[in-house]
Amino acid sequence: MMNVHPITASDLFIRCMHCEAVFKSKASLDDHVVKKHPDRSASVTRKILECPICPFKTIAKAKLESHTMIYHPNAATNLFIACMHCEDVFKSKELLDDHIVRKHPDFIAAVSRKIHQCPKCTFKTVKKYKIERHMTAAHPDSNTTMSVCAHCKSTFKKPESLDDHIIKTHPTFIESVKRKIHECTKCEFKTISKSSLERHMMGSHPKAASNLFVSCVHCDKVFKSKALLDDHIVKKHPDYSASVTRKIYECPICPYKSVRKTDSDKHMAIHPETAQL
C-alpha cells in the first residue's frame, strides 16, 4: 500500500534560518533577511537595491520607489513621478502617461502625449512601438498589420520604412530590398527615400549639395530648382514673397498664390463661380 504524506505548513512556507519568521516565497524571505538580518545579506542571491539617502535596502524595486516617495519626497521628485490615482510610481512622465491610459482610462484627459489607439480593439498606449507590436501580435490578419523585419523583429507601418531599415541596419541583406536605392556619391549613406538623400547631402556634404539643391533660408527645406523654392516661399513664407523674382499668380477668390501658372489654373477649378468672369 502506497504511503500518503499529508501536506504540512512546512511544505507551504519557507522558514528564516535566523529567526522564527516564515514566508510564502523565497523573494519575501530574501527581503526579510536584507531588512532584519543585514549581517546575513551575503546569503541573498537577488540584487539588493539601496536607498541613496538612508540605510533602507530591499530586493523589490517597487518597494524602493515607494520608500523614496514616502520618506524622501524632495529627493523622490527628481527620481520618480507618482500616480495620483493609485500608489504606483514611475521613472518618467511617459511611463506615467502610459499607465494612466491603460489603468485609469477615466482620467485619460490628463495625458498630454499623443495616444495611439488600436482600430480593432480598446488597446491604447502613448508609445508608438507598443501599438505597432500590439497590431502585429493581436491582429495579424488586419489590413493595418505592420511590416515585420525578419532580422530583428522591429515593426513598421509601411513596407518602404522596413526597406529603409534593412538598408541602414542590416546592410548584409540589402539584396532583399526591391525598391530603388539612392546612394550618396560622397559616403556610404543609402536610402530608398529621395528626400532623405537630399537632406543628407545638405547636412553632411553642403559644398557638394550646393550644386544640386537650393536651400530655403527660412526653414530646413531643400529644393531641386529655384522655381520650386520660389513656390515654397510664396505658400509657406508669404511675408518674404518680395524675395521671389518670378511672377506670382494670385487667386481672386481666396488667398492661394503660386509661381506656377498650371498650378494656379488647377486651383481655379475649385471656384466654379469664376467661370463666368
C-alpha positions in Angstrom: 0.0 0.0 0.0 1.4 3.4 -1.0 2.2 5.7 1.8 0.4 9.1 1.7 2.1 12.0 3.4 -0.3 14.9 4.3 0.8 18.4 3.3 2.1 20.3 6.3 2.8 24.0 6.8 6.5 23.3 6.3 5.6 22.3 2.7 3.9 25.7 2.1 6.2 28.2 3.8 9.9 28.9 3.9 11.3 29.4 7.3 14.0 32.0 8.1 17.2 30.4 9.4 17.9 33.3 11.7 14.5 33.7 13.4 11.1 32.1 13.6 9.5 34.1 10.7 8.1 32.1 7.8 7.3 33.3 4.2 5.3 32.1 1.2 8.1 32.8 -1.2 11.9 33.0 -1.5 11.6 36.6 -2.6 9.8 37.5 0.6 12.3 35.7 2.7 15.2 37.4 0.9 13.6 40.8 1.6 13.2 39.9 5.2 16.9 38.9 5.6 18.0 42.1 4.0 16.0 44.2 6.4 16.0 42.2 9.6 19.3 40.3 9.4 21.6 42.7 7.4 24.7 41.0 8.6 23.4 37.8 6.8 22.7 39.7 3.5 25.5 37.7 1.8 23.1 34.7 1.7 20.7 36.7 -0.5 21.2 35.9 -4.2 18.9 38.5 -5.6 20.1 42.1 -6.4 19.8 44.3 -3.3 18.6 47.8 -4.0 19.8 50.5 -1.7 18.3 53.9 -0.9 20.8 56.7 -1.7 19.5 58.8 1.3 19.3 56.3 4.2 20.2 52.7 5.1 17.0 51.3 3.7 17.5 48.2 1.5 15.2 45.9 -0.4 15.2 43.4 -3.3 11.9 44.8 -4.6 12.2 47.8 -7.0 8.6 48.9 -6.3 9.3 49.0 -2.5 12.4 51.2 -3.0 10.3 53.6 -5.2 7.5 53.7 -2.6 10.0 54.2 0.3 11.7 57.1 -1.6 8.3 58.7 -2.3 7.2 58.4 1.4 10.3 59.1 3.3 12.3 61.3 0.9 9.7 63.2 -1.1 12.0 66.0 -2.0 14.6 63.7 -3.5 11.9 61.5 -5.0 10.6 64.3 -7.1 13.9 64.2 -9.0 13.7 60.4 -9.3 10.1 59.3 -9.6 6.7 60.5 -10.6 3.7 59.3 -8.5 0.4 58.4 -10.0 -2.4 60.5 -8.4 -4.9 57.6 -8.8 -3.0 54.8 -7.2 0.2 54.1 -5.3 2.4 53.3 -8.4 5.4 55.4 -9.1 7.3 55.9 -12.4 10.7 57.0 -13.6 9.4 59.2 -16.4 6.2 61.2 -17.3 5.9 59.0 -20.4 5.7 55.8 -18.3 3.1 57.5 -16.0 1.0 58.6 -19.0 1.1 55.1 -20.5 0.0 53.8 -17.1 -2.9 56.2 -16.9 -4.1 55.4 -20.4 -4.3 51.7 -19.6 -5.1 51.6 -15.9 -7.1 54.8 -15.3 -8.9 55.5 -18.6 -11.4 57.7 -16.9 -8.6 60.2 -16.3 -7.2 60.0 -19.9 -7.8 63.7 -20.5 -4.9 64.4 -18.2 -2.5 62.8 -20.6 -0.7 65.4 -22.8 1.1 63.0 -25.1 -0.4 61.6 -28.3 -2.4 58.5 -27.6 -2.2 55.7 -30.2 -5.4 53.7 -30.3 -6.0 50.3 -31.9 -8.6 50.5 -34.6 -9.6 46.9 -33.9 -10.0 46.8 -30.1 -9.8 49.1 -26.9 -6.0 48.9 -26.6 -4.4 52.3 -26.1 -0.8 53.5 -25.5 1.3 56.6 -25.7 4.2 54.5 -27.1 4.2 54.1 -30.9 6.3 50.9 -30.8 3.7 49.3 -28.5 0.8 49.9 -30.8 2.8 48.5 -33.7 3.7 45.5 -31.6 0.1 45.1 -30.5 -1.2 45.2 -34.0 1.3 42.5 -35.2 0.6 40.2 -32.2 -3.2 40.7 -31.6 -4.5 41.5 -35.1 -2.1 39.7 -37.6 -4.9 39.5 -40.2 -5.8 43.1 -40.0 -5.4 45.4 -43.0 -3.3 47.6 -40.8 -0.8 44.8 -40.0 2.7 46.1 -39.6 5.7 45.0 -41.7 8.0 42.9 -39.5 11.7 42.8 -40.0 12.9 39.2 -40.5 16.2 40.1 -39.0 15.4 41.8 -35.7 11.5 41.7 -35.3 11.2 45.5 -35.5 7.8 46.6 -36.9 6.9 49.3 -39.4 3.7 50.8 -40.7 4.9 51.0 -44.3 6.9 48.4 -46.3 9.1 51.2 -47.6 10.1 52.1 -44.0 11.0 48.4 -43.5 13.2 48.6 -46.6 15.0 51.7 -45.4 15.5 50.0 -42.0 17.1 47.0 -43.7 19.4 49.2 -45.8 20.7 51.0 -42.8 20.6 48.4 -40.0 21.0 45.1 -41.9 23.2 46.0 -45.0 24.2 42.4 -45.5 20.6 41.7 -46.5 20.3 44.7 -48.9 19.6 42.4 -51.8 16.2 41.7 -50.4 15.2 45.3 -51.0 13.3 45.6 -54.3 12.8 49.4 -54.3 15.3 51.7 -56.0 18.2 52.5 -53.6 19.6 56.1 -53.7 23.3 56.2 -52.8 25.3 59.2 -51.7 28.3 59.9 -54.0 30.4 61.2 -51.1 29.9 58.5 -48.5 28.3 55.1 -47.7 24.9 56.6 -47.0 22.0 54.8 -48.7 18.2 55.2 -48.6 15.1 54.4 -50.7 13.8 58.0 -50.0 15.0 60.6 -52.4 14.1 63.4 -50.0 16.2 61.6 -47.3 19.2 61.6 -49.6 18.7 65.3 -50.3 18.5 66.1 -46.6 21.6 64.0 -46.0 23.5 65.9 -48.8 22.6 69.2 -47.3 23.6 68.2 -43.8 26.7 66.1 -44.4 28.0 67.4 -47.7 26.8 71.1 -48.0 29.5 72.0 -50.6 28.5 69.2 -52.9 24.8 69.8 -52.2 25.1 73.4 -53.2 25.5 72.3 -56.8 22.5 70.0 -56.6 19.9 71.7 -54.4 18.6 75.1 -53.4 18.0 75.6 -49.7 15.3 77.8 -48.1 16.8 80.4 -45.8 13.6 80.5 -43.7 13.4 76.8 -42.9 15.2 73.5 -43.4 13.6 72.6 -46.7 15.7 72.0 -49.8 14.6 72.0 -53.5 15.9 70.9 -56.8 15.3 74.2 -58.5 14.8 77.9 -57.9 11.2 77.6 -59.2 10.3 75.1 -56.6 11.9 77.2 -53.9 10.0 80.3 -55.0 6.7 78.5 -55.0 7.6 77.2 -51.5 8.3 80.7 -50.2 5.1 82.1 -51.7 3.0 79.4 -50.0 4.8 78.8 -46.7 6.6 82.1 -46.1 4.3 84.7 -47.6 5.9 87.5 -45.6 9.1 87.0 -47.7 7.3 86.9 -51.1 9.2 90.1 -52.1 12.3 88.0 -52.5 10.6 85.9 -55.2 11.6 87.1 -58.7 9.1 85.1 -60.7 5.5 86.2 -61.5 3.1 85.3 -58.7 -0.3 84.1 -59.7 -3.0 85.1 -57.2 -6.4 83.7 -56.8 -9.1 86.4 -56.9 -11.4 84.4 -54.6 -9.1 83.1 -51.8 -5.5 83.7 -50.6 -4.0 81.0 -52.8 -0.8 82.0 -54.6 1.7 80.2 -56.8 4.5 80.9 -59.3 3.3 78.1 -61.5 0.5 79.0 -63.9 -0.5 75.4 -64.3 -1.0 75.0 -60.6 -2.9 78.3 -60.5 -5.2 77.1 -63.3 -5.9 73.8 -61.5 -6.7 75.7 -58.3 -9.2 77.9 -60.0 -11.2 74.8 -60.9 -12.3 74.6 -57.3 -14.0 78.0 -57.8 -16.7 77.3 -60.4 -18.2 80.7 -59.9 -15.1 82.2 -61.7 -16.1 80.5 -64.9 -18.4 83.5 -65.6 -15.6 86.0 -65.1 
